[in-house]
Amino acid sequence: MAVTLSAPNVTDAEVLSNLLTQTHRRINVTSDDGADDTRQCYETIRIKRAIPLILPRRGIIFG
């Protein structure tokens, strides 16, 4: 488990890499909410070689 404190104008996606680098242990899976459904977050998770379980953002339409 990792924790960070951020200002109200900082998004979840902006602090995800900080959270994932707080541990040197292997991370197998991340469980994230829709705020982390961004390319930046997927890339950060990919670098850690984890499997992302991210809920799609609210209002998204699958085509």
N, C-alpha and C positions, 0 to 999 in steps of 0.2 A: 504494500500500500504506500502511496506517495501523496504528499500534501503540498500545496502552495497557496500563498496569499497574494492577491493581486488587486489593483485598483478597479473601480467599477467600469472604466472604459477599456479594459483589457478583456479580449474574448477568450473563451475556453481553448480555441484552436491555437492561440498565440502562446499558451503556457504548456501545451501538451508535451512538446519536446523536453522542456525543463522537468516535467513530472517523470517522463520515461528515463531520463538520465540520472535520476536520483539514486538508482540502484545499479549495481554492476552484475546483478543476477540476471539470468535468462528470463525474459518475459515471453510466455507462450501465446497469450490471448489478451487483447484489450477490450474492455466493454465501455462504450462511449455513447453519449446521447447525440441528438441531431446537430448540436452545435459543433461537433467535431467532424461532420460530414463535408470535409474540404480536401482539396488535393494536398495541401500542406500536411494535414494530419495523416492522410494515407501514406505519404512519403516518409514521414517521421516513423510511423509504425513499421513500414517496410524495412527501413534501415535497422530497426531493432529486431527484425526477423520474427515479428509476432503476427498473429492472425487478428485482423480488426473485426470486431462485432459492433458496428456503428448503425444506429437507427437512422433511417433517412430523415432529412429535414422535413419539417411540417409543411404541408401543401405541395410537396413534390409530386409530379405527374410522371408515371412511367409510360413510355411509348412503346 
